[in-house]
Amino acid sequence: MIKRVQSVVSRNVQALRQRGSFAQNFAVTFSGTAGVAVIGILVTPIMSRLYAPAAYGLFAVFNSIVANASLFSTLAYPSAFLLPRVAKRFHALVHLSLLLATAMLVLMLSAVLLLRRPLLHLLNAEALGDWVYVIPFTVLLYNLMAMMNSWYLRTKDFGKRAGIDVGTSLAGRVLTLGAGALLHGSPTGLLLGDVFTKVVAAGTMLLSGIHRQLREVMSTFSWKRVKATAFEYREYPFYVMPTAYLNTVASQLPIFFLSSSFGTTAVGLYAFSTSLLELPIGVIGNAIAPVFLQKATETYQREPDRLKQLCLDLYNKLFYLGLVPFGIITVYGDWIFKFAFGTRWEQAGLFTSYLGYYYIFKLASYATSPIYAVFRRQRTVLLGTILLVLCRAASLAIGAYSHNLNTGMLLFGISSLVVTFLIDMHILHLLKLPVLRVAIRSTLLVLATLLVLKGLRLGIEHLLH
């Protein structure tokens, strides 16, 4: 037994030391995302006392507008940066993405200057006021960061990317806290911190190596090559972009439903709860996703028979990793939020309880979702995302129709869990893995963990009363 443990440790250490290996790239990326998460965890109790739920609600509306506009801007072409083997084709993708991002900036500026009031009324975001003029430039920053993220993924500069994430997150959080104290919890503090973080991140990413390659990239510009590349990767605007947009819509449906039916305070509670749920997802998922996509693509091209075991091993590890922590959130979310952030955030804790077990499968899906891209099954991704949006919209509509916020969020969490689980199982089926066995085992483990944790809660409540 001891020799076996020593052998496993030795293999892992060797893999970590191997330059450019999956283990080393993951470790570097994980350190960056973990640093960002630690910063977020440390400042969240302070921010929850500086900013009210309504401030978080307005901040969520601003970010949702930026995210939606950004998706249309570049037609998802930056997502293809990893694929070209010829440098000139990669350069053409960069040219195409920059042209599209610039065109969107001009279009949005014109719309804001000419149609400011009707647009704010249409989006139910009159409270944004003059911040609406900042949206076009924030969208441009968002697009530039997406392009440079994909650029770093292509060049495997995971170390630089990790350092940038930690530094910019720390600077942005400090500004957000300072502005919150000076402005007495005004939403302006949250908006200033977010925009500042994006400006610093984009500038640092550019000056950390990409700027040295710009002359070479720009010298190869050719309209003919740009048009040919746009056609070659046409599945990205036709399938990947709609899928990305629907994913954004799926995550933001509660913001629009809650805003129209229950007000900005409900939006703020939801935004705050999901921001904390996303912290561990960000730490692990965002560390794994780019590295595993690169590794899965490489494995499929060189040793396709190894791909299914690689995927299943990672799926199991992520599932086991999230089982107990998200189980605790599911059962004890209201207690945790009331104790850590104060009574006014107890409802946000209930929201995390409704969503907790969905996040187990969301975490595990980081081991399966890249497979669709590797197999170039973008149409299947689109269909799965449409199903997710429809189920979530129906769940929230039931809550809005019955004027019951908790019912809507509970159904939202259940529908999200079921659809995500089915998509994961379909991907394992594509890999010709034993789907039924994995599904039964996962379901039984979730139910067993839930029963144990719920039993402990009932025991604690009995003792306290």
LOLUM-877272 format. One line per field, with one value per residue (C-alpha): x negated, y, z negated. Coordinates in steps of 0.1 Angstrom, whole numbers, plus 2048, in hexadecimal, padded with zeros to 3 digits. Each point is the difference from the previous one (the first is absolute). Example, Ala and Ser with C-alpha at 12.3 -4.5 7.8 and 13.67 -1.06 7.14 Angstrom:
<recs>
c1 785  7F2 $
c2 7D3  822 $
c3 7B2  807 $
</recs>
This chain:
<recs>
c1 800  7E4  7ED  820  805  7DB  803  81F  7EF  7E0  814  812  7E1  7EE  81E  7FF  7DC  804  801  820  812  825  7F8  7E8  817  81D  7EC  7F5  823  80F  7E8  80D  825  7FB  7EF  81D  819  7EE  801  825  807  7ED  811  824  80A  7F5  810  821  801  7F6  818  825  812  80E  7DD  7F6  820  7F7  7DC  80E  816  7E1  7EB  81C  803  7DA  7FF  81C  7F2  7DD  80D  80D  7E1  7E7  818  7EC  7E2  7E7  80B  7EF  7DE  7F3  808  7EB  7DF  7F4  7F6  80F  823  7FD  7F6  81E  817  7F0  806  824  807  7F1  815  820  7F8  7F9  820  814  7F1  80A  823  806  7F3  818  81D  7F8  7FC  81F  818  7F5  822  813  7E4  7FF  826  800  7E6  811  7DF  808  7ED  7DF  802  7E0  7EF  810  7E6  7E5  810  7F2  7DC  805  80C  7E0  7EA  813  7FA  7DB  7FC  812  7E9  7E0  80D  802  7DF  7EF  811  7F1  7DD  804  7F6  814  7E7  804  825  802  7EB  815  820  7F4  7F1  81E  819  7EE  7FF  824  80C  7EC  810  823  7FC  7F2  81B  81B  7F4  7FD  821  814  808  80A  801  7E7  7E5  807  801  7DF  7EF  80B  7F7  7DE  7F9  807  7EA  7E3  804  802  7E2  7EB  808  7F6  7DF  7F6  7F5  81C  7F4  7E0  813  817  7E9  7FD  826  809  7E7  812  822  813  825  800  7F2  818  81E  7F3  7F9  823  80F  7E9  80B  824  80E  7F5  819  81A  7FE  7E6  80C  825  7F7  7EA  81D  819  7E9  7FE  826  804  7EA  811  824  805  7F3  81A  81C  7F9  7FB  822  813  7EF  7EA  7DA  7FC  809  7E8  7E5  806  7FE  7E1  7EE  809  7F4  7E0  7F6  80A  7EB  7E1  7F7  80C  7E9  7E2  803  814  7EE  7DF  80A  814  7E5  7E5  818  80C  7DD  7F7  820  7FA  7DC  80A  81C  7E8  7E4  80E  827  804  7F3  819  81E  7EC  7F0  823  810  7E3  803  826  7FF  7E6  814  820  7F1  7EF  821  817  7FB  7F9  81E  814  7F9  80A  821  80A  7F1  7FF  819  7ED  7DE  80B  812  7E1  7E6  811  81C  826  808  7EE  812  816  7E1  7F6  821  7F8  7DF  813  816  7E2  7E6  803  803  7DD  7F2  809  7F5  7DE  7FE  80B  7DE  7F3  81B  809  7DF  807  81B  7E7  7E6  819  80D  823  80A  824  805  7F4  818  81E  7F6  7FD  822  80F  7EF  80E  823  800  7F3  818  81D  7F5  7FC  821  812  7F1  809  824  805  7EF  7EA  7DB  7F4  814  7F1  7DD  805  80D  7E4  7E6  811  804  7DC  7F3  815  7F7  7DB  7FF  810  7E7  7E3  80E  804  7DC  7F5  816  7ED  7E0  80F  7FD  818  81A  81A  7E6  7F3  823  80C  7E0  802  824  7FC  7E2  813  81F  7EB  7EC  820  811  7E2  7FC  826  800  7E5  813  81F  7EC  7F0  822  80F  7E3  804  825 $
c2 800  818  7F8  807  822  808  7F6  816  81E  7FA  800  820  812  7F5  80C  822  804  7F7  821  806  7E1  7FF  7FE  81D  816  7F8  807  822  80A  7F3  815  81F  7F8  7F5  822  812  7EB  806  825  7FE  7EB  818  820  7F2  804  824  808  7F0  81A  81D  7F9  7F9  7E5  81C  80B  7DD  7FE  81F  7F3  7DF  812  814  7E0  7ED  81C  7FF  7DA  7FE  81B  7F0  7DF  80F  816  7E7  7E4  7E8  7FF  804  7DE  7F1  80F  7DF  7ED  80E  7EE  81A  822  815  7F1  808  823  803  7F5  81C  819  7F5  802  823  80C  7F3  80E  822  800  7F7  81D  819  7F1  800  824  80B  7EE  80E  824  800  7E8  802  804  7E6  7E7  804  7FD  7E1  7EF  80C  80F  825  7FF  7FD  824  80E  7DE  7F6  814  7E9  7E0  802  804  7E5  7E9  808  7F8  7DF  7F6  809  7EB  7E3  802  802  7E4  7E9  80D  7F6  7DE  7FB  809  7ED  81E  7F4  80F  823  7FD  7F4  81D  81A  7F1  803  823  80F  7F0  80D  823  800  7F3  81B  81B  7F1  800  823  80E  7EE  811  822  7FF  7F0  7E0  810  7E8  817  7F0  7DD  80E  814  7E1  7EA  818  807  7DB  7FB  81E  7F4  7DC  809  817  7E7  7E3  815  80C  7DD  7F3  803  824  7F1  7EA  81C  80C  7DD  7FB  821  7FC  7E1  812  7F5  806  7E0  7EB  810  7F7  7DC  7FB  80D  7E7  7E3  805  809  7E7  819  81B  7E7  7E8  80A  825  7F7  7E5  819  81A  7E6  7F6  824  803  7E0  80F  822  7F6  804  824  80A  7EC  80B  824  802  7EB  806  81F  807  7F4  7DC  804  80A  7E3  7E8  811  7FF  7DB  7F5  815  7EB  7DF  80A  805  7DB  7FA  81C  7F2  7DD  803  81E  7EF  7DF  80D  810  7E6  7E2  80E  802  7DD  7F0  80F  7F4  7DD  7FD  809  7E9  7E4  800  7DF  811  81C  7EE  7F4  823  80F  7E7  802  826  7FE  7E9  816  820  7EF  7F2  821  814  7E6  809  826  807  7E8  815  81F  7EF  7F7  81C  81D  816  7FA  808  820  80D  7FA  80C  81E  80A  7FB  814  7E6  7E2  7FE  7FE  7E2  7F0  806  7EE  7E3  7FD  801  7ED  7DD  80E  80E  7DD  7F6  822  7FA  7DD  80C  811  7DD  7FA  820  804  7DF  810  819  7E5  7EB  820  7F8  825  7F9  7E7  81A  819  7E8  7F8  825  807  7E5  80F  823  7F3  7EC  81D  819  7E9  7FC  826  806  7E9  813  822  7F5  7F2  81F  7E8  809  7E0  7E9  810  7FD  7DC  7F5  813  7ED  7DE  805  80C  7E1  7E8  80F  803  7DC  7F4  813  7F2  7DC  807  80A  7E0  7ED  810  7F3  7DD  7FF  7ED  81C  7ED  7F5  824  80E  7E8  804  826  801  7E9  813  821  7F2  7EF  820  815  7E8  800  826  805  7E8  813  821  7F1  7F3  822  811  7E7  806  826  7FF $
c3 800  7F6  820  815  7F0  805  825  805  7EF  814  821  7F7  7F5  821  814  7EE  808  825  813  813  7F2  7F8  7DA  800  816  7E9  7E0  80D  80C  7DF  7EC  812  7FD  7DB  7F9  80F  7EC  7E0  805  808  7E1  7E9  80C  805  7DB  801  821  7F4  7E5  816  81C  7FE  815  817  808  80A  815  815  803  80E  819  80D  803  811  81B  805  802  819  817  7FE  80D  820  805  80D  80B  7EA  817  7E4  7F3  81F  7F9  7F4  821  81D  805  818  7F1  81C  7FA  7DB  809  817  7E3  7EB  81C  804  7DA  7FD  81E  7F1  7DD  80F  814  7E1  7ED  81B  802  7DB  7FC  81B  7EF  7DE  80C  815  7ED  7DC  7EF  815  7FC  7DA  7FF  816  7EA  7E0  7F5  7FB  7DF  814  809  810  7FB  821  812  7F1  80D  824  7F4  7E5  81C  814  7E2  7FB  824  7FF  7E0  811  81D  7EB  7EA  81E  80C  7DF  803  822  7F5  7DE  7EC  7E2  7E7  80D  801  7DC  7F3  813  7F1  7DC  804  811  7E9  7E2  80E  80A  7DE  7EE  816  7FB  7DA  7FF  817  7EC  7E0  80F  814  7E3  813  821  81E  810  7EA  80F  823  7FC  7F2  81C  81C  7F0  7FD  825  80B  7EB  80B  825  7FE  7EC  817  81E  7F1  7F3  822  819  80A  80D  819  80D  81B  80F  7FD  810  81C  80D  805  81F  807  815  7E4  7E6  816  806  7DB  7F7  817  7F4  7DC  808  7E7  7E5  809  80A  7E2  7E6  7FD  7FC  7E7  7EC  802  7F4  7E3  7F6  803  7EB  7E4  802  802  7DB  802  819  7F1  7DC  80B  811  7E7  7DE  803  7FF  7DC  80A  81D  7E8  7E9  81E  80E  7DE  7FA  823  7FD  7E2  810  81E  7EB  7FD  824  80B  7EC  80E  820  80E  7F8  811  81E  815  7F7  805  822  80C  7F2  80E  823  800  7F3  81A  81C  7F4  7EB  803  7ED  7E0  801  7F0  7E1  7FD  800  7E7  7E7  7FF  7FE  7E2  7EE  805  7F5  7E0  7F9  801  7F0  7DB  803  816  7EB  7E1  814  80A  7DD  7EB  818  7EC  7E0  80F  811  7E1  7EA  819  811  7E9  7FE  820  815  7F2  81E  816  7EC  809  825  7FC  7F0  81F  817  7EC  80F  823  7FC  7F9  823  80E  7F1  80E  823  804  807  81B  811  813  812  815  80D  806  814  811  7F4  7FD  80C  7E3  7E7  80E  7FC  7DC  7F8  80F  7E9  7E2  808  805  7E0  7EC  80F  7F9  7DB  7FB  812  7E7  7E3  80F  808  7DD  7F1  7ED  801  7EE  817  81F  7F4  7F3  822  811  7EC  806  826  803  7EE  815  822  7F7  7F4  821  815  7ED  805  825  803  7EE  818  81D  7F1  7FD  7DA  7E9  7FC  7EC  7E6  7FC  7FE  7E5  7EB  802  7F7  7E2  7F3  802  7EE  7E5  7F9  800  7E7  7E8  800  7FD  7E3  7EF  804  7F1  7E3  7FA  802  7E7  7E7  803  7F9 $
</recs>
